[in-house]
Amino acid sequence: MTFFSKDKKSALQAIETAQWIAFAPVVFQATRILRNSGILLAVQESKSAGLTLEEIVEKVNLPHYGVRVLLESGLGIGLVTVNDQKYRLTKTGHFILNDELTKANLDFIHDVCYQGLFHLDKSIENGKPEGLKVFGEWPTIYEGLSQLPQHVQKSWFGFDHYYSDTAFPVVLPHVFKNGTKKIIDIGGNTGKWAVACAKHSADAQVTILDLPGQLNVAKAKIEQLGFADRVSFQAVNILDETQQFPKGHDAIWMSQFLDCFSDAEIVSILKRCHEAIDENGYVFILETFWDLQRFEASAFSLQQTSLYFTAMANGNSQMYHSDVFKKCVYEAGFEVVEQIDNIGVSHTLLKCKKRQ
Ligand SMILES: C[S@@+](CC[C@H](N)C(=O)[O-])C[C@H]1O[C@@H](n2cnc3c(N)ncnc32)[C@H](O)[C@@H]1O
């Protein structure tokens, strides 16, 4: 990984970046409103002809002053250009408007994180998600997930599913290639992986472990899709170390799950996986590691996502560096026998076996 080993900016670029940081919340909110108000869409639809300020005001039905300040902000941000008083969309404006990844990230940051991030300093000091109190009094966001306001849930799931959805089809053949039939899915959430397994293999049997609130959602979905005879459920709070995992399964699957826990908690969970699985069993871990990304922008996104865990989720977990994570895998008694990088948007699959 060479992304972060050099200071690549000139002094001029550096002071410019410093201003982007100083004004980051303004840039963020102006961009969001330019998108949501229909201003960027109107400019996009005008194609190369472009639109004047007055024409945009007419199309979006907002005050002249408001549209003017937003468009001028959009010029500085680089979302639009202006020539002969006509505004046109830039490439960045195009991605803000049309790119699904950008939409998932932007909505997640606004709806789930924005207000709570004000408490990041206290979260760091206390090791607790102090920002979560903007939504309610839960120890972690996971206990509150099914009770969050509808639009917050929508953005949380939109973010979570955007990343895992693209990875699941790629990893299914790897998980099933050794004759795997019975799988435990820890942190199975809405049951997406269980459904994908049931569709992929007629023999697949999945046991979903999750908090009770999430299991209710998963159960309803699995029944609706007609897979109730292939999927079973066990309510657990994984942080309760006395709770053991069911035995007699070929594999344990954890996707975007262990990043919800601290280093010590990951070791504890994996040790219980070690007890539950026999010598020939595998533990499959699907994770996003910031040091294993192809693009600097992906590493950046994951590094910043870590602070969602700090301020909003649980105060002690993150998107890990793969070295830190693999140390936990080793400490729990496993070795990584296969590693597949660059799956979906940004995932790595770790296939782990008990160490001899
Ligand atoms: C980020 S989601 C991952 C969902 C899914 N595996 C995927 O790949 O999209 C994390 C899941 O872990 C569950 N979880 C978090 N803390 C937990 C706990 N203490 N005990 C059991 N499950 C927990 C959450 O309820 C949620 O379903």
PDBQT file of the ligand as one rigid body, heavy atoms in Angstrom, charges set to zero:
ROOT
HETATM    1  C1  LIG A 401     -23.473  -4.241   9.388  1.00  0.00    +0.000 C 
HETATM    2  S1  LIG A 401     -24.694  -5.442   9.661  1.00  0.00    +0.000 S 
HETATM    3  C2  LIG A 401     -24.207  -6.717   8.548  1.00  0.00    +0.000 C 
HETATM    4  C3  LIG A 401     -25.357  -7.381   7.911  1.00  0.00    +0.000 C 
HETATM    5  C4  LIG A 401     -25.112  -8.471   6.885  1.00  0.00    +0.000 C 
HETATM    6  N1  LIG A 401     -24.327  -9.558   7.406  1.00  0.00    +0.000 N 
HETATM    7  C5  LIG A 401     -24.532  -7.921   5.603  1.00  0.00    +0.000 C 
HETATM    8  O1  LIG A 401     -23.478  -8.355   5.179  1.00  0.00    +0.000 OA
HETATM    9  O2  LIG A 401     -25.172  -7.040   5.002  1.00  0.00    +0.000 OA
HETATM   10  C6  LIG A 401     -24.245  -6.073  11.246  1.00  0.00    +0.000 C 
HETATM   11  C7  LIG A 401     -25.222  -7.052  11.836  1.00  0.00    +0.000 C 
HETATM   12  O3  LIG A 401     -24.699  -7.479  13.095  1.00  0.00    +0.000 OA
HETATM   13  C8  LIG A 401     -25.731  -7.531  14.059  1.00  0.00    +0.000 C 
HETATM   14  N2  LIG A 401     -25.199  -7.343  15.398  1.00  0.00    +0.000 N 
HETATM   15  C9  LIG A 401     -24.572  -6.228  15.876  1.00  0.00    +0.000 A 
HETATM   16  N3  LIG A 401     -24.282  -6.371  17.179  1.00  0.00    +0.000 NA
HETATM   17  C10 LIG A 401     -24.727  -7.597  17.536  1.00  0.00    +0.000 A 
HETATM   18  C11 LIG A 401     -24.739  -8.320  18.768  1.00  0.00    +0.000 A 
HETATM   19  N4  LIG A 401     -24.231  -7.790  19.868  1.00  0.00    +0.000 N 
HETATM   20  N5  LIG A 401     -25.264  -9.566  18.768  1.00  0.00    +0.000 NA
HETATM   21  C12 LIG A 401     -25.786 -10.103  17.633  1.00  0.00    +0.000 A 
HETATM   22  N6  LIG A 401     -25.812  -9.467  16.445  1.00  0.00    +0.000 NA
HETATM   23  C13 LIG A 401     -25.318  -8.219  16.403  1.00  0.00    +0.000 A 
HETATM   24  C14 LIG A 401     -26.640  -6.383  13.646  1.00  0.00    +0.000 C 
HETATM   25  O4  LIG A 401     -27.931  -6.541  14.188  1.00  0.00    +0.000 OA
HETATM   26  C15 LIG A 401     -26.604  -6.454  12.120  1.00  0.00    +0.000 C 
HETATM   27  O5  LIG A 401     -27.597  -7.296  11.630  1.00  0.00    +0.000 OA
ENDROOT
TORSDOF 0
